[in-house]
Amino acid sequence: MPVKRSYTSEQIINMLREAEVLQAQGLSIHELAKKLGITDQTHYRWRREFGGLRVDQAKRMKDLEKENGRLKRVVAEQALDIAILKEAASGNF
């Protein structure tokens, strides 16, 4: 079973830049992915997610995704509180 590695956004962007250089030198996607120690699928997924981003933009994106998740949880909690209060106000408890 392969070992799952976790890369930071900065590491991924640097690897994608290195991949671009290797591809410009004539290496295929399969060859450059092997050289970087990742799978072809990982390369394509990273390129779709991080392609064209600078390191600071990737950090900002991750921060915004984290904040978005937090806000979704707050909204869900408020909706639950409202539903409880409506139930209590209607006297059907």
C-alpha positions as a printed NumPy array, in Angstrom:
array([[  0.   ,   0.   ,   0.   ],
       [  1.504,   3.372,  -0.993],
       [  2.31 ,   5.963,   1.614],
       [  0.014,   8.98 ,   1.548],
       [  1.983,  12.196,   1.717],
       [  0.606,  15.552,   2.572],
       [  2.024,  18.527,   0.719],
       [  1.539,  22.193,   1.543],
       [  0.147,  24.554,  -1.067],
       [  3.604,  26.079,  -1.456],
       [  5.192,  22.677,  -2.092],
       [  2.521,  21.795,  -4.646],
       [  2.968,  25.06 ,  -6.545],
       [  6.741,  24.614,  -6.575],
       [  6.348,  21.047,  -7.85 ],
       [  3.975,  22.246, -10.584],
       [  6.534,  24.855, -11.644],
       [  9.21 ,  22.166, -11.749],
       [  6.834,  19.984, -13.779],
       [  6.377,  22.806, -16.299],
       [ 10.145,  23.057, -16.728],
       [ 10.472,  19.29 , -17.149],
       [  7.626,  19.248, -19.654],
       [  9.283,  22.059, -21.616],
       [ 12.405,  19.873, -21.731],
       [ 10.361,  17.216, -23.487],
       [  9.389,  14.862, -20.659],
       [  5.951,  13.298, -20.798],
       [  3.441,  13.771, -17.976],
       [  4.074,  10.204, -16.841],
       [  7.852,  10.717, -16.756],
       [  7.732,  14.019, -14.921],
       [  5.197,  12.723, -12.395],
       [  7.448,   9.75 , -11.695],
       [ 10.438,  12.075, -11.28 ],
       [  8.46 ,  14.213,  -8.807],
       [  7.264,  11.136,  -6.917],
       [  3.57 ,  11.608,  -7.636],
       [  1.015,   9.894,  -9.853],
       [ -0.265,  11.224, -13.159],
       [ -3.698,  11.695, -11.588],
       [ -2.21 ,  13.748,  -8.743],
       [ -0.423,  15.974, -11.239],
       [ -3.626,  16.613, -13.18 ],
       [ -5.64 ,  17.227,  -9.98 ],
       [ -3.042,  19.662,  -8.646],
       [ -2.845,  21.434, -11.98 ],
       [ -6.628,  21.823, -12.034],
       [ -6.698,  23.123,  -8.453],
       [ -3.479,  25.156,  -8.25 ],
       [ -2.52 ,  25.826, -11.87 ],
       [ -1.673,  29.462, -12.436],
       [ -1.733,  30.384,  -8.757],
       [  1.092,  32.082,  -6.94 ],
       [  2.017,  30.934,  -3.439],
       [  0.326,  33.91 ,  -1.763],
       [ -2.857,  33.307,  -3.76 ],
       [ -2.9  ,  29.634,  -2.741],
       [ -2.511,  30.586,   0.931],
       [ -5.361,  33.068,   0.608],
       [ -7.557,  30.461,  -1.103],
       [ -6.953,  27.924,   1.687],
       [ -7.693,  30.571,   4.34 ],
       [-10.942,  31.504,   2.57 ],
       [-11.98 ,  27.847,   2.295],
       [-11.363,  27.405,   6.026],
       [-13.349,  30.544,   6.87 ],
       [-16.17 ,  29.453,   4.556],
       [-16.429,  26.124,   6.389],
       [-16.57 ,  27.915,   9.732],
       [-19.301,  30.252,   8.535],
       [-21.348,  27.343,   7.16 ],
       [-21.231,  25.693,  10.591],
       [-22.367,  28.948,  12.248],
       [-25.306,  29.25 ,   9.844],
       [-26.287,  25.614,  10.446],
       [-26.215,  26.163,  14.222],
       [-28.357,  29.292,  13.886],
       [-30.885,  27.486,  11.693],
       [-31.119,  24.755,  14.309],
       [-31.606,  27.332,  17.084],
       [-34.381,  29.026,  15.078],
       [-36.134,  25.701,  14.49 ],
       [-35.974,  24.896,  18.234],
       [-37.347,  28.327,  19.158],
       [-40.214,  27.998,  16.645],
       [-41.069,  24.583,  18.065],
       [-41.053,  25.943,  21.61 ],
       [-43.126,  28.997,  20.646],
       [-45.796,  26.9  ,  19.014],
       [-46.317,  24.92 ,  22.229],
       [-45.926,  21.492,  20.59 ],
       [-43.249,  20.149,  22.885]])
